[in-house]
Amino acid sequence: MAIPINAATAAYSNASKLLGQTQKQPLLDQVADLGGGQDFAKLLGQAVQGVVETGKVADAKAMDMVNGRGDMVDVVTALSQTELAMDTMVAVRDRVISAYEEIMRMPI
């Protein structure tokens, strides 16, 4: 499955914007403040930050390639790592949503 570089760039840009908007009081910290899940919130925050950092590395490799200083293998490897990181985060998100929906269906 081939993902156009524009889609990857747009996804990274959106993730960066979301992270930049939450610098005042991150949403994960707000959730952690409501309950005792500070460790889980920190874990998720670190995972999101890791995905953003992986995207930044891929962007840097792509820019090096455009400027004639990079290697195609490095760019492809970096993009593959970013894709894997994004797929992992989507899977985690889907599991969290599924767990939330299951909890909401439980009788009180």
Sequence and secondary structure as in RCSB ss.txt:
>XXXX:A:sequence
MAIPINAATAAYSNASKLLGQTQKQPLLDQVADLGGGQDFAKLLGQAVQGVVETGKVADAKAMDMVNGRGDMVDV
VTALSQTELAMDTMVAVRDRVISAYEEIMRMPI
>XXXX:A:secstr
    HHHHHHHHHHHHHHHHHTSSS HHHHHHHHSS HHHHHHHHHHHHHHHHHHHHHHHHHHHHHTT S HHHH
HHHHHHHHHHHHHHHHHHHHHHHHHHHHHHS  
